[in-house]
């Protein structure tokens, strides 16, 4: 009040958004399954829940037995596990920033044993764009690169209302330009002729394609995911080839749901039966 002699403590400024998760106790987990029960997949009971994106992305990777795939931001391992279920003999390395989520991914790998003479899947803790040097030791080639790279970068604006759950915020929220930052870094981890695959929001596509071209990648193709017939696509799968010189291609994509909300038969074959995305395996480099 005017004329008051009382000292008023000013309000503290809100803490800036940070993509770094503080050390907090791991939450409870619950058992679940992917690909119609073929893959056991446990995840945290509260907070961020795995969506369709990693399963759809894994269904598009044009890998063959003996090749190795890097997934950046692998979460609890859904994408890598689905990829190994579809392509026996493929190997994968996941990069995950959150220690508790990385440990859950390792637990999910242990719950889905794969009969090989060496680990088929491995998880490394690290946060893009700063990839730990130890990752080089897991690459399949002497030049320290992978046959394929995939990622579903966070793309929600950090300027909106943040999620109260810290792990959900880490998984979904992006600093300005972060998808482009991820792409720029990951182009340095794929072999010439290898593929880079990203699931992105439609708003990110222009910047993503430009960044891929600026970093030596071409033969770019877009694969939209239509939520329902007649609805605009919100998510698009972007595929590029390191050193590729093919023309740009826009694929017909996949309609996910019928008008009544049920999955379409084509989506069921991918999400339940573990088949590859339609059109995704028609050439050595996919699509």
N, C-alpha and C positions, 0 to 999 in steps of 0.2 A: 504494500500500500504506500501511497505517496506520503513522505515524512516519517516513515517507520525507521527506527534505529536498529531493527533486527537484521542480522547478517543472513542473507539468502544464498545457499549453495547453488551455483549454476548447474544446470543439467549437463551431464557428461555427453560428449558427442558420441553417436553410435559407432561401434567398431566397424572398420571397413571389412568388406567381404574378403574372405581368404579361401583359397582352394586347398589350404593345408589343414588336414584334420588333426585336431589335438588328440593327445593320448586319452582315450576313454575306454572303460571296460567293454569287451565284446558283448553284444546283445544275444538273446536267446535265438536259437535256430530251430527250424522245423523241416521235416523231411518232405521232399517233393520229387517229381519225375518229369522228364522231357522226352520228346519223340515217342509218345504213346507208351511210356514205361521202359523204354530201352536204356535210358540214362537216368540214374538216380542223381537228383540235384537238390541239395539242401540250401536254404537261404535264410537270412535273418527274418525273424518273425515280424518285426516292425521296421518302418522306414522304407528304404529303397527296395523295390521288387523288380526282378528281371522281367523285361517285356519281351516282345516278339523279335526285336531287332537282332540280338546275337544269334538266334536260331536261324533267321532268314539270311543273315550275312554268312554264316557257316555253310549254308546250303548253296552258296554261290561260288565258293572258292574252287578254282580249277586245279587243285593239287592232285598229285599222284603218289602212290606208295613210295616211301623213301625220301620224299621231300619234306621240308620243314617250314612251318608257318609261324610268324610272329603276330600275336594279337596285343595291341596297345590298349590299356584300360580294360583288362579282361574280366574285371569283377570277380564273381565267384566261379568263373570257368565255364559258363554255359556254352559259349561259342566254340571253345576248343573241344569240349566234350562231345558236342554234336558233330563237329568236323571229324573227329576220330571214329565216331560211330558210323559215319557215312563212308569214310575212306580208310579201311584197314591198312595199317602200315605207315600212315602219315604221322609226322611228329610236330609238336607245337610247343612254343614258349609264350607264356603270358606275362605281361608287365602290368602291375597293379600298385597304385599309390598307397592305399590304406592297408596297414599291417593286418588288421583283423580280417578284412575281406580277402587279402592274399592267403592267409592261413586257412580260411574257409574254402578257397579254391583248391588248396592242397588236399584238404580233407575230402572234397568232392572227387578229386582224382584218385585218392586212395579207395574211395567207395565204388569206383568203377575200374577195377583192375584190367589192364590190357596186357596180354601175353606177348612180351617182347624181351629181347636180351638186354635192353637198356631202357631208361625211362622214356615213355612216349610223350609225356607232357611234363613241363616244369614251369614253376612260377617264380618270378623275380620281382622283388619290391622296388619300385622306382616310379617317379612322377615325370611325365612329359612337361616341357620339352627337354628336361635334363635326364637323359637315359644313363644308368650306371654303366661304367666301363666293363663290369663283370659280364654284361650281356654278350660281349664279343666272344667270350669263351664258349657260348652255347650255340653259336652259328654253325651251320653245317659245312661251310666252305672256308678256305684259307684267307679269303679277302674279307671275312667277317660280315657276310650278308645272308639274308634268308631268301628262299625261293618265292615266298609270298608274304605279304603283310596285310593285316586287316585291322579295322578299328571302327568303333561307334563313338566318336568324340562327344563330350558334353556340348550342348549348343544353347541351352536356356540362358537368357540374358541375366547377368549378375545384378543388374539394376532393378529387376523386378522384386516382388516379395519373396524372400528366401524361404526355403523349406525349414521348418523347425528341427528336422532330423538332419544331423550333420553329414551322415553318410549319403543320404539322398541328395543333399546339396552338392557334395563333392562329385557325385556321379552325373548330375544333370546340369549344373550351372557352369558357365564358361566366362572367362574374362574376354574382353573385346578381342576378336580375331583369333581366338584359340583354335578353332578347327583348322584354320590355315597354318597356325604354328605346328600343330600335330602333323599335318601333311608334309610341311617343309622338312621336318626332322625325319619322318619315316621314309621319305624318298631316298635317304642315305643308308637305309638298312635292307634294301631289296636288290637282288641280283639283276644285271641287265637281262631283259626279256622276262623278268618276273612280274607278277601282278600286284597292284595295290588296290584294295577294296575298302570303301568307306560307306557307312550308312549315315546320311546327313539330312537335315531339314531342307526343304526346298529353298528357303531363304539363304542357305549357305552355298548353294551350288555354283553360282557365278564365281565367287571367290575361290572355291575349291578347284574348279577347273583351271582357272588362271594360275593358281599356285602350282598345280601339277605340271602345267606346260612350262612354267618358269624354272622348274627343277628337273627338266629332262625327261618328262613322262608324256606319253601320247597315246594314240589309239583309244581315246576316252569314250566310254559308253555310259549311258544313264539307264537305270532300270527302276521305274516308279512303282511304289506300293500304293495302290488305290484302296482307300478304306471301304468303299462300297461302290456299286455301279453309279455313275453319274456324279461322284464326289471328287473334288480336287485331291491330288496326292499331297501329303504333308511330309512324307519321307521318301527319299530317293537313294538307291544304291549307286554309287559311282565306282566304276572300274577303269583303271589305267594300266598301261604297260610301261615299265622303265625302258626308255629308248624306243618306244613304239612310234610308228609313223602312219598308222592307219587313220582312216577318216572318222570323224565323230559319228556316233550312232545312238539313236534313241530307240530303246526296246519297248515292246508293248507292255511289259511289266506284269504285275500280279494283282488281281483283285482279291482282297483278303476276306471280306464278309459279304454275305447275301443281304438283301434289303431287310430281312428279319433278324439280322445279327449273327446268324450261323456262319461258320467258316465255309468258304467256297470249296468245292471238291479239289481244285488245284492247290489251295492253301492247306487243306487237310493232308494231301500227299506229302507236302514239305514238312509241316509242323508235327504231324502224327506218325507218318510212315518213314520220315527221314530221307525223302528223295531230294535230288538237286532241284534248284529253282528252274522252272521252265525256261528254255533258251540259254541257260547259263553254261552248258558244257558242249556247245556245238563246235568249238575250235580248241586247239591246244592251250590257248590263253584265255579261254572262257568266252561266253556269249558268242 
